[in-house]
Amino acid sequence: MGAKLNYKQMFSYASGNFGLNLFFSSISTYLLYFYTDNMGITAAALGTLMFVAQLINLVTNPLMGIIVDRTDSRWGKFRPYFLFGCIPLALIGLLVFTVPGLDPSGTLAYAYVTYILFNILYSIINIPYSSTLAAMSDDYYTRSRISSIKVFFGQFGGLIVSDATLPIIHLFSSEASGFHAVYSIYGALLVLTMLITFSGTKGIGHKSPEQQADKGGKKLTIGKQLQTVFLNKYLLWSLLFILVNTLSLSTKNAASLYFFKYNIGKADMFSLYSLVGFSILIIGILLNPLLVGRLGKRNVGIFSQGIVVIGLTGFYFLHSSIEMIFLFGGISYLGFGLTTPLLWAMVPDTIEYGTWKTGLRSEGTIYSAFIFVQSLSQAVGSKVSGTILTGIGYVPGAVQTATALNGILVMVTVIPIIGSILGICILAFYRLDDKTFKRYVSEIQARNHVA
């Protein structure tokens, strides 16, 4: 299947990640700032909001995965969600970054409704979108290439968010009106890129007989779908790694703008830092498939996390120098660039193990677990960030105390350092290499041939 990969199809698929990441990156980079400094919501209340939204995702994410695996339409099992979900997601994304002009209690209620709806609609698109990757190829290395290109497009969207959002916003009379204008544009881009993905992935995701029944010929049941998650040891290790990695990274991202605004006193420098970081991140993303071919996915993950530890340790001790911030921050971005494609390339490999283990192929269910863990860790990161900001005495728009400034520094450096060390320990138990993966694939093919 990997040899038949169409590059036009691959780039059409990856373009969707550009549009999705305009909003995903915005949530992790600006939402905490937008809510505290534009809508007047306290950091503690915001942390609770994020956490409550993810409790709701305890139901919506797994449910969406189950629905995707049971979808059988004229467009396949994945593509109808791109077509019909993109406009609602763009509209609710705009409303999330809109100040409603209500009293404090009304504003908080508005934030709850819009953010929860955004999470639900994001899952409706993102779970089938992510699941599509596994259906594009069953080759261990090809999946790394697809993942790297997908991540590249997503990071390019993230660059626009981090580098262009604030300068454009500050062209307006107020940040609130600027946010509204910017996310009107981002919403239009989201719709456009998802329609490109819909058009370019034609034929992917049509169910084969073995996807609709297990090896005994029984119909797919919810219990059997859940087995593909809970009996999948490699998926569970990868989910734990994703949880730790995304939790620490979301905490870092949430605090980065605060660091440049208050610790450095130059909020606009955040855009330049993001641009430099993105350039180095892309180097890591492009190097990822080459290193995976030599070292394997697990070893690249361990190596990349070590680079993050080195970079952020230097950042922590030498943050009084702008030059050192850019140097060691750049080193950490290289590690992040090497890591990011792995998060997407490892999960589809675990689908083959789950198919081998249970006799069922359940991309939607497995990816719903992945998306749930990713979004949960981001929400917990926001909760942790809000709690830390409250605990250190952060006051929006004011001159911060030494305790507050040190707390922000810890969020940007120490927390992701701890996350990277834990990630190295977790990856030591993940042993799904190319040789093992190919054995599972060949045995699945032999089993289906006999059936």
KOLGU-467825 format. One line per field, with one value per residue (C-alpha): residue number from 1; x, y, z. Coordinates in steps of 0.2 Angstrom, whole numbers, plus 2048, in hexadecimal, padded with zeros to 3 digits. Example, Ala and Ser with C-alpha at 12.3 -4.5 7.8 and 13.67 -1.06 7.14 Angstrom:
REM residues 2
nr = (1|2)
x = (83E|844)
y = (7EA|7FB)
z = (827|824)
***
This chain:
REM residues 451
nr = (1|2|3|4|5|6|7|8|9|10|11|12|13|14|15|16|17|18|19|20|21|22|23|24|25|26|27|28|29|30|31|32|33|34|35|36|37|38|39|40|41|42|43|44|45|46|47|48|49|50|51|52|53|54|55|56|57|58|59|60|61|62|63|64|65|66|67|68|69|70|71|72|73|74|75|76|77|78|79|80|81|82|83|84|85|86|87|88|89|90|91|92|93|94|95|96|97|98|99|100|101|102|103|104|105|106|107|108|109|110|111|112|113|114|115|116|117|118|119|120|121|122|123|124|125|126|127|128|129|130|131|132|133|134|135|136|137|138|139|140|141|142|143|144|145|146|147|148|149|150|151|152|153|154|155|156|157|158|159|160|161|162|163|164|165|166|167|168|169|170|171|172|173|174|175|176|177|178|179|180|181|182|183|184|185|186|187|188|189|190|191|192|193|194|195|196|197|198|199|200|201|202|203|204|205|206|207|208|209|210|211|212|213|214|215|216|217|218|219|220|221|222|223|224|225|226|227|228|229|230|231|232|233|234|235|236|237|238|239|240|241|242|243|244|245|246|247|248|249|250|251|252|253|254|255|256|257|258|259|260|261|262|263|264|265|266|267|268|269|270|271|272|273|274|275|276|277|278|279|280|281|282|283|284|285|286|287|288|289|290|291|292|293|294|295|296|297|298|299|300|301|302|303|304|305|306|307|308|309|310|311|312|313|314|315|316|317|318|319|320|321|322|323|324|325|326|327|328|329|330|331|332|333|334|335|336|337|338|339|340|341|342|343|344|345|346|347|348|349|350|351|352|353|354|355|356|357|358|359|360|361|362|363|364|365|366|367|368|369|370|371|372|373|374|375|376|377|378|379|380|381|382|383|384|385|386|387|388|389|390|391|392|393|394|395|396|397|398|399|400|401|402|403|404|405|406|407|408|409|410|411|412|413|414|415|416|417|418|419|420|421|422|423|424|425|426|427|428|429|430|431|432|433|434|435|436|437|438|439|440|441|442|443|444|445|446|447|448|449|450|451)
x = (800|80E|815|805|806|801|80A|7FC|7F1|7FD|7FF|7EC|7EA|7F8|7F0|7E1|7EE|7F2|7E0|7DD|7ED|7E8|7DC|7E5|7F5|7EA|7E2|7F3|7FB|7EE|7DF|7E5|7EB|7DB|7D0|7DA|7DF|7D0|7C1|7C6|7C4|7D0|7DE|7D6|7C5|7CC|7D6|7C6|7BD|7CA|7C9|7B6|7B7|7C2|7B7|7AA|7B6|7B7|7A7|7A8|7B9|7B7|7A5|7AC|7B8|7AB|7A0|7AE|7B2|7A0|79E|79A|796|798|7A8|7AF|7B1|7BB|7B8|7A6|7AB|7B8|7AA|79C|7A6|7B2|7A6|79E|7B0|7B6|7A6|7A8|7BB|7B7|7AB|7B7|7C3|7B4|7B1|79E|79C|793|795|7A2|796|78F|7A0|7A6|796|799|7AB|7A5|798|7A3|7B3|7AA|7A1|7B2|7B9|7AB|7AB|7BE|7BD|7B0|7BD|7CD|7CA|7C6|7D3|7E1|7DA|7DC|7EF|7EF|7E4|7F0|7FF|803|816|820|82B|81E|813|822|823|810|811|820|817|807|810|819|809|802|811|810|7FF|806|813|806|7FD|80C|815|807|7F8|7FE|805|7F5|7EA|7F4|7EF|7DE|7D7|7D6|7DC|7CA|7C6|7D6|7D3|7C2|7C9|7D8|7CD|7C1|7D0|7D5|7C4|7C3|7D4|7CE|7BF|7CA|7D8|7CB|7C2|7D3|7D6|7C4|7C7|7D9|7D6|7C8|7C8|7D0|7C6|7BA|7B7|7BE|7B5|7C3|7BF|7AD|7AE|7BB|7C5|7B6|7AA|7A1|79A|7A4|79E|7A3|7AB|7B6|7BB|7C0|7CB|7D5|7DA|7DC|7E4|7F1|800|80A|7FB|7FA|80D|80C|7FD|806|814|808|800|810|817|808|804|815|816|805|80A|81A|810|803|810|81C|813|812|825|829|81C|821|832|83A|82F|82D|81D|820|831|826|822|834|838|82A|830|842|83B|830|83F|849|839|837|849|845|835|83E|84C|840|83D|84F|853|845|84C|85C|857|845|836|839|84C|848|83C|848|856|84A|844|856|859|84A|851|862|85A|84E|85B|866|857|853|865|869|858|85F|867|85C|869|869|856|857|865|85F|84D|852|85A|84A|840|84B|846|834|835|83D|82F|81F|81E|820|810|807|812|812|7FF|7FB|808|7FF|7EF|7F8|7FC|7EA|7E4|7F0|7EB|7D8|7D4|7CC|7D2|7CB|7D4|7C7|7C6|7D9|7DB|7CD|7D7|7E6|7DC|7D4|7E5|7EC|7DE|7DC|7EF|7ED|7DE|7E7|7F6|7EA|7E4|7F5|7FA|7EB|7EF|801|7FE|7F1|7FD|80C|801|800|7F6|7F1|7F8|802|814|817|820|830|827|81B|829|832|822|820|832|82F|820|82A|839|838|827|82C|83D|834|828|837|83F|82F|82D|83E|839|829|830|83C|82D|827|82F|825|833|833|837|829|81D|820|81D|80C|807|80C|803|7F3|7F4|7F6|7E8|7DC|7E2|7DE|7CD)
y = (800|80C|80A|811|821|830|840|84B|841|842|855|857|84D|858|868|865|865|877|87C|872|878|88A|887|879|884|893|88A|885|896|8A3|89D|89F|8B1|8B5|8B0|8B8|8C8|8CB|8C3|8C6|8B4|8AF|8A2|896|897|894|885|87E|881|878|869|868|869|85A|850|852|84B|83B|837|840|83A|828|829|832|824|817|821|823|810|80D|81A|813|821|825|82F|821|821|830|83D|842|84A|855|85B|85E|863|870|87F|87C|87A|88B|894|88E|891|8A3|8A4|89E|8AD|8B9|8C4|8C3|8D4|8CC|8CE|8C3|8B4|8B5|8B6|8A6|89D|8A2|89C|88B|889|88E|885|875|875|879|869|85E|865|863|851|84E|853|84F|83D|837|843|83B|82A|82C|82B|819|815|81E|811|802|805|809|816|81D|822|82C|835|839|83E|84A|852|853|85B|867|86E|86E|877|884|888|889|895|8A1|8A0|8A4|8B0|8B9|8B9|8C7|8D3|8D2|8D4|8E3|8EC|8EE|8FA|8EC|8DB|8D4|8DB|8D5|8C3|8C3|8C8|8BC|8AD|8B1|8AF|89F|898|89B|892|884|881|882|876|869|86A|867|858|851|853|84C|83C|835|822|821|81A|80E|7FF|7EE|7DE|7DB|7ED|7E9|7D8|7CF|7C0|7B5|7BE|7C7|7D8|7E7|7EB|7F9|7ED|7E6|7F7|7FC|7EC|7F3|801|7F8|7E9|7F3|7F4|7FF|80B|80D|811|81D|825|827|82F|83B|840|845|84D|857|85C|863|86B|873|87B|882|889|891|89A|89F|8AF|8B4|8B1|8BD|8CA|8CA|8C2|8CA|8D9|8D7|8CE|8D1|8C8|8B8|8B9|8B9|8AB|8A1|8A4|89E|88F|88A|88A|87F|874|871|86B|85E|859|856|84D|841|835|834|830|824|81A|818|817|813|81D|819|81D|82D|832|82F|839|847|848|849|858|861|85E|866|875|879|877|883|88F|88E|892|89F|8A8|8B9|8BA|8BC|8B3|8A4|8A3|8A2|896|889|88C|888|878|873|876|86A|85D|861|860|84F|849|851|845|836|83A|837|829|81E|81D|815|808|803|800|7F2|7EA|7EC|7E4|7D6|7D4|7D5|7D1|7E2|7F2|801|811|81D|815|815|827|82D|827|830|840|83F|83D|84B|857|851|855|866|86A|863|86E|87D|878|877|887|890|889|88D|89F|8A1|89A|8A5|8B4|8B9|8C9|8CC|8DC|8E0|8E0|8CF|8CA|8C0|8B1|8B2|8B5|8A6|89B|8A0|89B|88A|887|88B|880|875|86D|868|861|856|850|84C|842|838|836|82E|822|81D|81B|80E|802|805|7F8|7F8|7F9|7F6|7E4|7E0|7EB|7E2|7D1|7D7|7DE|7CE|7C3|7CE|7CC|7BA|7B8|7C2|7B8|7A8|7AF)
z = (800|804|7F2|7EB|7F5|7EA|7EF|7E9|7F5|803|801|800|810|819|814|820|82E|82A|82C|83C|844|841|84F|859|85B|85F|86D|875|871|873|87C|88D|889|880|88E|89C|893|887|88F|8A1|8A6|8B5|8B2|8BF|8B7|8A6|8AC|8B2|8A2|898|8A4|8A3|890|890|89C|88F|882|88D|884|873|86E|870|869|85A|857|858|84C|83F|83F|83C|82E|81D|810|7FE|803|80E|821|824|816|819|82A|820|815|821|831|82B|82A|83B|843|83B|841|853|853|84E|85D|869|865|866|875|878|881|890|8A3|8AB|8AF|89D|896|89F|89A|888|889|890|881|873|879|87D|86C|863|86C|866|854|853|858|84B|83E|846|84A|838|832|83C|839|826|828|82D|81E|811|814|81E|81C|82B|823|817|826|82D|81D|81C|82F|82C|81D|827|836|82B|824|836|83D|82E|835|846|840|839|849|854|848|83F|84B|857|84A|841|851|856|846|84D|859|867|869|86A|858|852|858|850|83F|840|844|836|82A|833|832|81F|81D|827|81C|80C|812|818|807|7FF|80A|806|7F3|7F4|7FE|7F3|7F5|806|814|80B|816|811|818|825|82C|82F|837|842|83D|843|838|846|844|84C|85E|869|875|867|862|873|874|866|872|883|87D|873|87D|870|86F|881|883|874|87C|88C|883|87A|88A|893|883|87F|891|894|882|885|895|88D|87F|88A|894|885|881|893|894|886|88C|89F|8A1|892|891|87E|879|866|867|869|857|852|85E|857|845|84A|853|845|839|844|848|835|834|842|838|828|831|83A|82B|828|83A|83C|82D|836|849|849|850|863|862|859|867|875|86B|868|87A|87F|874|87C|88D|888|87F|88D|89B|892|890|8A3|8A9|89C|899|89E|88D|87D|873|87E|87E|86B|86B|878|873|861|867|870|860|857|864|862|84F|850|85C|854|845|850|85A|849|842|851|853|842|845|855|84A|842|853|858|848|84B|85D|85C|84A|848|83F|848|843|849|85A|85C|856|861|870|869|866|877|880|876|879|88B|88E|886|892|8A1|89B|89B|8AC|8B3|8AB|8B2|8C3|8C3|8BD|8CB|8D7|8D3|8D4|8C1|8BE|8AC|8A5|8B5|8B9|8BF|8D0|8D0|8D5|8C6|8BA|8C1|8C0|8AE|8AA|8B3|8A7|898|89D|8AC|8A9|897|89C|8A9|89B|88F|89D|8A0|88D|88C|89A|891|880|887|888|876|86B|85C|84F|83C|83D|84A|840|830|838|83E|82D|824|831|82F|81C|81D|829|81D|80E|817|81C)
***
